[in-house]
Amino acid sequence: MTAQRVLVGIPVYNEEPSVSRVLDEVRRYAADVLVIDDGSSDGTPMRLARQPVEVIRHAENRGYGRSMQDMLRWARFDGFDWLITMDCDEQHEPASIPDFMRAIAAGHADVISGSRYLEPTAFDDAPPSDRRRINHSITEELNDRLGLEITDAFCGFKAYRVSACDRLRLDVDGYDFPMQFWVQAVAQGLRISEIPVRLIYNDPSRSFGGPLDDPESRLAHYHRTMHRELKRCAGRLPALALAGLDRCRSCLAQPCDA
């Protein structure tokens, strides 16, 4: 069997304090590393220039989802079989990369999603209450509507089979990117599995930016994106996918299909 080519992709935005440490550690486990510098205005670009990694730099901050799209495009263009994504704020442990490699080698999935809640341990940090509540709520709704059995809808530590993701049409640029991804992944029949990763919160007060710092606004934003995508993909989704959307407060406030 031909060895799988795996690219590790890392979006960064103003990560000067951690970027060098994270990349030094990542390169212990991965030969091919791509960093998307999403318009950093601190010393991150200077530190990246000292690292033997590929870098795409956005002239301005375009959002987490846009960085995800760019990493998938690069992986496809450069002939990689898999893309492993992780964050650069030391909340994802590079030592878990071999766990993803083993899951890739098993060949049973198209998406291998890290979960901070699949196998809790005594070493886990306590997440901010609003983030845990929103994660639980969104994860439960995705499971109910899409027939999934995931435990963590928002973990950015994932492995994607690049050829399978070619079927997706991803265009959400912000933190609501996972809402579009999960709906399209199910609509296109991608095989999904989870593996446990450690729950780490180094900076519970970290900002999402603008109105998304308000938990209720953030939850409504996620709902709008999810429900819009459910409507777009309805013909390829389980019968329960659209249940009750005509009564959704977020949809009534700002129509999903606008």
C-alpha positions as CSV (number, residue, x, y, z in Angstrom):
1,M,0.0,0.0,0.0
2,T,1.3,3.4,-1.0
3,A,2.2,5.7,2.0
4,Q,-0.2,8.5,2.6
5,R,1.1,12.0,2.1
6,V,0.0,14.1,5.1
7,L,0.2,17.9,5.4
8,V,-0.2,19.6,8.8
9,G,-2.0,22.9,8.5
10,I,-2.0,25.6,11.2
11,P,-4.0,28.9,11.0
12,V,-2.4,31.7,13.0
13,Y,-3.4,35.2,14.0
14,N,-1.2,37.2,16.4
15,E,0.4,34.1,18.0
16,E,3.8,35.7,18.6
17,P,4.1,34.2,22.1
18,S,3.5,30.6,21.1
19,V,4.2,30.2,17.3
20,S,7.8,29.2,17.6
21,R,7.3,26.7,20.4
22,V,4.4,25.1,18.6
23,L,6.1,24.8,15.2
24,D,9.3,23.4,16.8
25,E,7.2,20.7,18.4
26,V,5.0,20.0,15.3
27,R,8.1,19.5,13.2
28,R,9.1,16.6,15.4
29,Y,6.0,14.7,14.1
30,A,5.4,16.1,10.6
31,A,7.7,16.7,7.6
32,D,5.2,18.9,5.7
33,V,3.8,21.9,7.5
34,L,1.7,24.8,6.1
35,V,0.9,27.9,8.2
36,I,-1.8,30.4,7.2
37,D,-0.9,33.7,8.7
38,D,-4.3,35.4,8.8
39,G,-3.2,39.0,8.7
40,S,-1.2,39.0,12.0
41,S,-0.2,42.5,13.1
42,D,2.3,41.5,15.9
43,G,5.7,39.8,15.6
44,T,4.2,36.5,14.2
45,P,5.4,37.1,10.6
46,M,9.0,37.6,11.8
47,R,8.9,34.4,13.8
48,L,7.4,32.5,10.9
49,A,10.3,33.7,8.6
50,R,12.7,31.7,10.9
51,Q,10.8,28.4,10.5
52,P,11.3,25.9,7.7
53,V,7.6,25.7,6.9
54,E,5.4,26.9,4.0
55,V,3.5,30.1,4.8
56,I,0.5,31.7,3.1
57,R,0.0,35.3,4.4
58,H,-3.4,37.1,4.2
59,A,-2.9,40.8,3.7
60,E,-5.8,41.3,6.2
61,N,-7.6,39.1,8.7
62,R,-10.1,37.0,6.7
63,G,-11.3,34.6,9.4
64,Y,-10.8,31.0,10.6
65,G,-13.0,29.5,7.9
66,R,-11.1,31.2,5.1
67,S,-7.8,29.8,6.5
68,M,-9.4,26.3,6.5
69,Q,-10.4,26.7,2.8
70,D,-6.9,27.8,1.9
71,M,-5.3,24.8,3.6
72,L,-7.6,22.4,1.8
73,R,-6.9,24.1,-1.5
74,W,-3.1,23.9,-0.9
75,A,-3.3,20.3,0.1
76,R,-5.3,19.4,-3.0
77,F,-3.0,21.4,-5.4
78,D,0.2,19.9,-3.9
79,G,-1.1,16.3,-4.1
80,F,-1.5,15.5,-0.4
81,D,-3.8,12.7,0.6
82,W,-4.6,14.1,4.1
83,L,-4.7,17.4,5.9
84,I,-4.3,17.5,9.6
85,T,-5.4,20.9,11.1
86,M,-4.6,22.2,14.5
87,D,-4.4,25.5,16.4
88,C,-1.3,27.4,17.3
89,D,-2.3,28.7,20.8
90,E,-0.9,25.6,22.7
91,Q,-4.4,24.2,23.2
92,H,-3.7,21.3,20.8
93,E,-0.9,19.0,21.6
94,P,1.4,18.2,18.7
95,A,2.2,14.9,20.5
96,S,-1.4,13.8,19.4
97,I,-0.4,14.0,15.7
98,P,0.7,10.3,15.7
99,D,-2.8,9.4,17.0
100,F,-4.2,10.9,13.8
101,M,-1.6,9.2,11.7
102,R,-2.7,5.8,13.1
103,A,-6.3,6.6,12.5
104,I,-5.5,7.6,8.9
105,A,-3.6,4.4,8.3
106,A,-6.6,2.4,9.5
107,G,-8.5,3.7,6.5
108,H,-12.0,3.7,8.0
109,A,-12.9,7.4,7.7
110,D,-12.8,10.5,5.6
111,V,-12.9,12.9,8.5
112,I,-11.2,12.1,11.8
113,S,-12.3,14.7,14.3
114,G,-10.5,15.3,17.6
115,S,-12.9,15.4,20.6
116,R,-12.1,17.0,23.9
117,Y,-15.2,15.3,25.5
118,L,-14.9,11.7,24.1
119,E,-12.7,10.4,26.9
120,P,-12.5,12.9,29.8
121,T,-9.4,12.7,32.0
122,A,-8.3,14.2,35.3
123,F,-5.8,16.3,33.4
124,D,-8.4,18.2,31.4
125,D,-8.9,21.9,32.0
126,A,-12.4,23.3,32.7
127,P,-13.8,25.1,29.7
128,P,-15.5,28.5,30.1
129,S,-19.2,27.7,30.9
130,D,-20.6,29.6,27.9
131,R,-18.3,27.8,25.4
132,R,-19.2,24.3,26.9
133,R,-22.9,25.1,26.8
134,I,-22.8,26.3,23.2
135,N,-20.7,23.4,22.1
136,H,-23.0,20.9,23.8
137,S,-26.1,22.6,22.3
138,I,-24.8,22.7,18.8
139,T,-23.3,19.2,18.9
140,E,-26.6,17.8,20.1
141,E,-28.5,19.6,17.4
142,L,-26.2,18.4,14.7
143,N,-26.5,14.9,15.9
144,D,-30.3,15.0,16.0
145,R,-30.7,16.6,12.6
146,L,-27.9,14.7,10.7
147,G,-27.9,11.3,12.4
148,L,-24.3,11.9,13.7
149,E,-22.8,10.6,16.9
150,I,-20.1,13.2,17.5
151,T,-19.2,14.6,20.9
152,D,-17.4,17.8,20.0
153,A,-18.6,20.0,17.1
154,F,-16.0,22.7,17.4
155,C,-12.6,21.0,17.9
156,G,-10.2,22.3,15.2
157,F,-7.8,19.3,15.7
158,K,-8.9,17.2,12.7
159,A,-7.7,15.1,9.8
160,Y,-9.4,15.4,6.4
161,R,-9.1,13.1,3.4
162,V,-8.4,15.6,0.7
163,S,-10.1,13.8,-2.1
164,A,-13.3,13.4,-0.1
165,C,-13.4,17.1,0.7
166,D,-13.2,17.9,-3.1
167,R,-17.0,17.2,-3.0
168,L,-17.6,20.0,-0.6
169,R,-18.3,23.7,-1.5
170,L,-17.1,25.6,1.5
171,D,-17.4,29.3,1.5
172,V,-18.0,30.3,5.2
173,D,-15.0,32.5,6.3
174,G,-15.6,32.9,10.1
175,Y,-15.8,30.8,13.2
176,D,-19.1,29.4,12.0
177,F,-17.2,27.3,9.4
178,P,-17.9,24.0,11.3
179,M,-21.6,24.5,10.8
180,Q,-21.3,24.4,7.1
181,F,-18.7,21.7,7.1
182,W,-20.7,19.2,9.2
183,V,-23.8,19.6,7.1
184,Q,-22.0,19.2,3.8
185,A,-19.9,16.3,5.1
186,V,-23.1,14.4,5.8
187,A,-24.8,15.5,2.6
188,Q,-21.9,14.1,0.6
189,G,-21.7,10.9,2.6
190,L,-18.3,11.4,4.2
191,R,-17.4,8.8,6.8
192,I,-16.8,10.5,10.1
193,S,-15.0,9.2,13.2
194,E,-13.6,10.8,16.4
195,I,-10.5,10.3,18.5
196,P,-9.9,11.7,22.0
197,V,-7.6,14.8,22.4
198,R,-6.9,16.6,25.7
199,L,-9.1,19.5,26.7
200,I,-6.8,22.5,27.3
201,Y,-7.8,26.1,27.9
202,N,-4.8,28.4,28.3
203,D,-6.7,31.6,27.8
204,P,-10.5,31.3,28.7
205,S,-11.0,35.0,28.1
206,R,-9.8,34.9,24.5
207,S,-11.9,37.0,22.2
208,F,-13.9,35.9,19.2
209,G,-14.1,39.5,18.1
210,G,-17.1,41.9,17.8
211,P,-20.6,40.7,18.6
212,L,-19.5,37.0,18.8
213,D,-18.0,37.8,22.2
214,D,-21.6,37.8,23.4
215,P,-22.6,34.1,23.9
216,E,-26.2,34.5,22.8
217,S,-25.2,36.4,19.7
218,R,-22.6,33.7,18.9
219,L,-25.1,30.9,19.4
220,A,-27.6,32.7,17.1
221,H,-24.9,33.2,14.5
222,Y,-24.0,29.5,14.5
223,H,-27.7,28.6,14.2
224,R,-28.2,30.8,11.2
225,T,-25.3,29.3,9.4
226,M,-26.3,25.7,10.3
227,H,-29.9,26.2,9.3
228,R,-29.1,28.0,6.0
229,E,-26.8,25.1,5.1
230,L,-29.4,22.5,6.1
231,K,-31.9,24.2,3.7
232,R,-29.4,24.3,0.9
233,C,-28.5,20.6,1.3
234,A,-32.0,19.3,2.3
235,G,-32.4,16.9,-0.6
236,R,-29.3,14.9,0.5
237,L,-30.0,14.9,4.2
238,P,-32.0,12.8,6.7
239,A,-35.8,13.5,6.9
240,L,-35.4,15.2,10.3
241,A,-32.8,17.7,9.1
242,L,-35.3,20.5,8.7
243,A,-37.6,19.7,11.6
244,G,-38.9,22.8,13.4
245,L,-36.8,25.4,11.4
246,D,-39.9,27.4,10.6
247,R,-40.1,28.1,14.3
248,C,-36.4,28.9,14.9
249,R,-36.0,32.3,16.5
250,S,-32.6,32.9,14.8
251,C,-34.1,32.1,11.4
252,L,-37.0,34.4,12.0
253,A,-34.7,37.2,13.1
254,Q,-32.5,36.8,10.0
255,P,-33.8,34.4,7.4
256,C,-31.4,31.5,6.8
257,D,-31.9,31.6,3.0
258,A,-31.2,35.3,2.7
